[in-house]
Amino acid sequence: MGRTPRYKPFDGEEDCDPLSGLINLFDAAMVFAVALMVAFVIQSRMTEFLTSQDVTYVKNAGKPDMEIIIKKDNKVSRFKSEKTTGSGKGERVGIAYRLETGEIIYVPENGTH
């Protein structure tokens, strides 16, 4: 009695599915798409949005198209600049100082003007 070969050569009698190779292409495309999404998140330096921490992100700070993105309690809010300067009546309420470390300190004014 002879041994049967482990793999049979294709002899044309078995059904061959021509779409079976597309399954591997679909898997490769899915891996590629996930890799692109991860690369985009890392490149945009917004990985903090993937954690459970609260985050505030300022985009284009000090420019007319400035945007503030806030993530608080897993809810993301976006605020866009209206490209106008402030106007109207108001009163001075204090002074802000920027330290050498970049920290800003607000000092309220006491008394009358």
Helices and strands as residue ranges (DSSP letters): H 20-43, G 47-50, E 55-59, E 67-72, E 75-80, E 94-98, E 104-108
